Amino acid sequence: MNPRRLPFFVESLGKLDYVDVLLAKNMEIIMAQNNIRKYFLEHDYTHLLFTSDDVEIPYGAPKQIFDDVEQGGYDIITGWSLCRPNRKEANITPMAPKNIGGRLNRPFWYHEYGFLKNYEISNMVKSGKTIIPIWFTGWSLTCISRKVVDVWTPRGWYFQPIPEFRPTIYKGVGGSWASTDLWFSYQLWKAGFNKYADLRVYVPHNPLHFSHKYASILVGKEPAKLEFISAKKALR
């Protein structure tokens, strides 16, 4: 997903020369996810490595995730990021929040997730726990198998009215779908898939301040399009 063309994301992506890349440019989030999913299913890929556009992708991180898949056969395995640079919470949780099913279509607040803390992750890695089961995953290089992509139906957890940003009209109100990662985590949990995180794969996350976040989005300002960038060399 690439609605903003953030320099640190584009620069890190440009160095990533051993995987095929598909950019959903200038698209609202659900449109972007549906286009990526459709392209993937129409081609002969086995795994999709999904990420947001406000991260800096470490060069070796995709290879580590692919190694995990080969060695462990995971259908869903992800790296992790700090939710916000000045906080200790990481964008993964060990278990489902209480009564999560009854909260669909309503906002789910930051403190309710039960995010792991960065020091908890550090202690796990020091004790030899590098890959752990999780319930919630953000989009920090989240690798999903083809059978997961088949089941996944992109949507948001709830619709967020935003007066200054209206890429989608839902029930007569302009705004955008929010918390697509929460919907993904919930839907695939209900479908019976287990999710894992490789705690060695840290992906720097740099979300912009809210007032700048939407000002920099190119949705509706530039044409929506897919851009395919072929790998320049083999993974191995």
Rosetta blueprint (number, residue, H / E / L):
1 M L
2 N E
3 P L
4 R L
5 R L
6 L L
7 P H
8 F H
9 F H
10 V H
11 E H
12 S H
13 L H
14 G H
15 K L
16 L L
17 D L
18 Y L
19 V L
20 D L
21 V E
22 L E
23 L E
24 A E
25 K E
26 N L
27 M L
28 E L
29 I H
30 I H
31 M H
32 A H
33 Q H
34 N H
35 N H
36 I H
37 R H
38 K H
39 Y H
40 F H
41 L H
42 E L
43 H L
44 D L
45 Y L
46 T L
47 H E
48 L E
49 L E
50 F E
51 T L
52 S L
53 D L
54 D L
55 V E
56 E L
57 I L
58 P L
59 Y L
60 G L
61 A H
62 P H
63 K H
64 Q H
65 I H
66 F H
67 D H
68 D H
69 V H
70 E H
71 Q H
72 G H
73 G L
74 Y L
75 D L
76 I E
77 I E
78 T E
79 G E
80 W E
81 S L
82 L E
83 C L
84 R L
85 P L
86 N L
87 R L
88 K L
89 E E
90 A E
91 N L
92 I E
93 T E
94 P L
95 M L
96 A L
97 P L
98 K L
99 N L
100 I H
101 G H
102 G H
103 R H
104 L L
105 N L
106 R L
107 P L
108 F L
109 W L
110 Y H
111 H H
112 E H
113 Y L
114 G L
115 F L
116 L L
117 K E
118 N H
119 Y H
120 E H
121 I H
122 S H
123 N H
124 M H
125 V H
126 K H
127 S L
128 G L
129 K L
130 T L
131 I E
132 I E
133 P E
134 I E
135 W L
136 F E
137 T E
138 G L
139 W L
140 S L
141 L L
142 T E
143 C E
144 I E
145 S E
146 R H
147 K H
148 V H
149 V H
150 D H
151 V H
152 W L
153 T L
154 P L
155 R L
156 G L
157 W L
158 Y E
159 F E
160 Q E
161 P E
162 I L
163 P L
164 E L
165 F L
166 R L
167 P L
168 T E
169 I E
170 Y E
171 K L
172 G L
173 V E
174 G E
175 G E
176 S E
177 W E
178 A E
179 S L
180 T H
181 D H
182 L H
183 W H
184 F H
185 S H
186 Y H
187 Q H
188 L H
189 W H
190 K H
191 A L
192 G L
193 F L
194 N L
195 K E
196 Y E
197 A E
198 D E
199 L E
200 R E
201 V E
202 Y E
203 V L
204 P L
205 H E
206 N L
207 P L
208 L L
209 H L
210 F H
211 S H
212 H H
213 K H
214 Y L
215 A L
216 S L
217 I L
218 L L
219 V E
220 G L
221 K L
222 E E
223 P L
224 A L
225 K E
226 L E
227 E E
228 F E
229 I E
230 S L
231 A L
232 K L
233 K L
234 A L
235 L L
236 R L
